Structure formats: structure tokens, C-alpha cells
Amino acid sequence: MHHVFVTGAAGFIGSNLVDRLLADGASVTGWDNLSTGQERFLEGAAKQPKFRLIRGDNLDLPALTAAMKGADFVFHLAANADIRDGWKHPEKDLQQNTIATFNVLEAMRVNGVKRIAFSSTGSVYGEALVTPDKPTPETDAFPIQTSLYGASKVAGESMISAYAEGGQIDEAYVFRFVSILGERYTHGHVFDFYQQLVAHPEHLRVLGNGKQRKSYLYVQDCLDAMLHVTRTSTARDAKHHTQVYNLGTPEYVHVNDSIGFICRTLGVKPKLEYTGGDRGWVGDNPFIFLDTKKIQSTGWKPKLTIEQGVIRTLKWLEGNRWVYEARRAGEVKVKVKVKGKVKVKVKGKGKGKGRREREGEGESGREFGMGR
Ligand SMILES: NC(=O)c1ccc[n+]([C@@H]2O[C@H](COP(=O)([O-])OP(=O)(O)OC[C@H]3O[C@@H](n4cnc5c(N)ncnc54)[C@H](O)[C@@H]3O)[C@@H](O)[C@H]2O)c1
């Protein structure tokens, strides 16, 4: 891995990955449309001669192809990672997660890049029917999809394996993450709950009944796993050249447990208000717990527990409150009338078709609840 191309380089996971790759001596080209990413996350990387950031959009195939020239490995992380609002713009997941993945693969084919790692998600399992109350293994049958996000990631994964099977790619790594925690975290339940508790420490609104069971993984543990597996080239000698790994901790917590970690760390005792029901929103999966035996069999294991990951995240948010403002600044709201109905369009600061655009979303859509 000498020259690595990272899509989504300015994002939460992508920017941490860039730092790790540079520390390991690789040359890195970061590609990002800055729709949800923050240039500030790349301040350290930008000082290094082996790094360049290109502002561009995965939906712009000619620019993507030109930018990728000379790379020998692609980490494809850019995506629309917002599961909850999938139905507010049904085409977005298809565009950002499926078509964009196809574009990345095409740019690789034209440039002769033969190795890819893809950030997929435990959401591809929808609600596991074969192992409903056990950790979900990679071999579980794909049940009914419960979100457009999950469906679009399944399509992305399928295309990657088709390119590998078709001889266009020598090594493909598909990583299905549980929710990731840690430094530069800008979306998810810790983000939402911290914001609420800063505004009103005596009250916390929780989507669902608080009994959802979820697993989480600390971002550096996630990167350790991806870098370890890609370096040992497990896909090169595999029959189908595509290796799928669940990435998570061998534990899960209830939402209420996580609330306990957060409140103890902040020293607050809010009154909890549950919106009710066994899930937070349409497409929320009340039980996300992945079987991680396969990745653990490679010698990797996570260093942090979920509780430690939540506390690290909280400490980082406490010291970096600017991210709340930065995320809001990326959402300039413009009211427009569409067919007699008032819609709110949220325009991202990124240019091009991939900018953030949400319709009909009130502030609370992002600010409250159990994002992930
Ligand atoms: N964070 C999690 O808990 C989690 C869990 C499972 C899977 N994932 C996956 O991991 C990846 C990274 O997630 P993240 O949490 O870092 O999200 P993020 O939103 O912080 O990062 C995504 C980055 O991609 C960029 N981007 C989005 N669309 C783009 C486009 N069309 N062209 C170029 N750049 C674009 C954004 O500006 C952002 O910098 C995503 O693929 C996500 O689906 C994340």
C-alpha cells in the first residue's frame, strides 16, 4: 500500500484513517465533497507532504477517475450515512451509496487499481431472521431489508464482488461496521444526547423505549482491524477475492446503559422521556450485535469496551463543541414551495450533486434521540 486513495477523507472515520495511513508512511490522496466532512479534521494531515485533499464528488466520474490516477489501493468510505432520514429523500441512498460505489469501481477499472476496502454496515442484515437473538454471523441469510441505507449498501457490496469475480479487482474487503465511536464523531446517539444535556441537563428525550440493544466499536479499533486485514491480504488467496468481515465488539449494551455511562460522566441526572415503541424510527433495528469471530480469528481484537468508547467520545465532544456549529453551518436552510407544500431544503456547503439535502426536516430530526 504505497499510494492510497480515500473517499470520504474529511469524515469522522475517513480523517482518522488518513492520519493512520500517513503515520505508516503511505502517500494519501483524500477525496471528499465536504458535504458532512470537516476540513479541520485534516489540519494535521495537510501539513504533511505525502497528503493532498481533492475536493470532489463521487457522482462526478471523470473528475473521480482523474483524481485516482497513480493510486494502488482505495478505501471507499464516502456515503450518505444517515439511516434515519432515508424516506425523506428516497433517491439519496441509491445515488450516494450505490451509484457512487459503481463510480468508484469504474474509476478503479480505468486506472487499473486492483485493491479496495469498503465501509459497509451491520444494517445490511436488516433484522436477522436466522439468528434473531444471537450475534449475526457474516454467513447469515440477508433477510428483509429495513432501510434504504442498508439496501443501498448491499447493492454496493454486490457490485464490488461482481467486479472482483469479473477479474477487475484482485482484492476486495467489505467491512460491516456496528456503530463507531471516538474522536471526530459527528453523528449518532452520543452526539445527540450530549447536545441535549448541554442545553437542558434536567431532561433527556429518547427515541423508542430505551431497551434497544446495540453494539459499538471505538474508531481506532475499527481502523486497526481494517489495516490489519488489508495488510495481510486475506482476499488475495481467497476463492472469490472478496472477504467480508463484521467489525464490532463482542458485547452489546441497552440504550439505557449508554445513557447511564453518559450521565455519570457528565454528572447529570435528567428525567428521561421516552417516545415509546421498541425502535427509534422506521428502519431502526432494535438489536444490532455482530458475530466477530471471523475478524478475531485473524489475531485482531478491540482494545476498548463500549463504555470506554462512549466516554472517549463524550470527552472529545466536550473539548470540540465547534463541531455542532460546523455541522449546523453546513446546513443553510432555504424554504421553497413544492407542489403547494412547504418543504425545507438543506443545502450542504459541498458543491455538486452529492451535497446534503434534506426535505421537510425540523431541527429535532438530527438533534434528538438515538441516532445510532
Ligand atoms: N459512523 C458509523 O457509525 C458507521 C457505521 C457503519 C458504517 N459506516 C460507514 O462508514 C463510512 C464513513 O462514515 P462516517 O461516520 O465517517 O461518516 P461521515 O459523514 O463523517 O463521512 C462521510 C464523508 O464522505 C463525504 N462524502 C459524502 N458524500 C460524498 C460524495 N458524493 N463525494 C465525495 N465525498 C462524499 C462527506 O463529506 C464525509 O466527509 C460510511 O460509508 C458509512 O456508511 C459508518
The ligand as a Gaussian input file, in Angstrom:
#p B3LYP/6-31G(d) Opt

LIG

0 1
 N      -20.079000       6.047000      11.762000
 C      -20.675000       4.878000      11.901000
 O      -21.149000       4.532000      12.986000
 C      -20.781000       3.934000      10.731000
 C      -21.375000       2.682000      10.928000
 C      -21.487000       1.809000       9.848000
 C      -20.984000       2.178000       8.614000
 N      -20.414000       3.411000       8.459000
 C      -19.914000       3.776000       7.130000
 O      -18.604000       4.311000       7.270000
 C      -18.386000       5.318000       6.300000
 C      -17.886000       6.601000       6.942000
 O      -18.858000       7.027000       7.884000
 P      -18.607000       8.304000       8.795000
 O      -19.297000       8.049000      10.067000
 O      -17.178000       8.668000       8.798000
 O      -19.473000       9.372000       8.008000
 P      -19.136000      10.909000       7.698000
 O      -20.416000      11.510000       7.224000
 O      -18.421000      11.551000       8.823000
 O      -18.112000      10.779000       6.496000
 C      -18.501000      10.619000       5.156000
 C      -17.603000      11.518000       4.323000
 O      -17.923000      11.337000       2.940000
 C      -18.035000      12.604000       2.304000
 N      -18.965000      12.417000       1.183000
 C      -20.283000      12.122000       1.257000
 N      -20.797000      12.015000       0.013000
 C      -19.786000      12.239000      -0.852000
 C      -19.686000      12.265000      -2.264000
 N      -20.748000      12.074000      -3.039000
 N      -18.481000      12.504000      -2.818000
 C      -17.384000      12.746000      -2.058000
 N      -17.423000      12.742000      -0.707000
 C      -18.609000      12.493000      -0.109000
 C      -18.563000      13.518000       3.391000
 O      -18.298000      14.885000       3.162000
 C      -17.821000      12.994000       4.619000
 O      -16.573000      13.635000       4.769000
 C      -19.695000       5.463000       5.536000
 O      -19.610000       4.677000       4.369000
 C      -20.717000       4.870000       6.478000
 O      -21.824000       4.345000       5.764000
 C      -20.307000       4.288000       9.481000

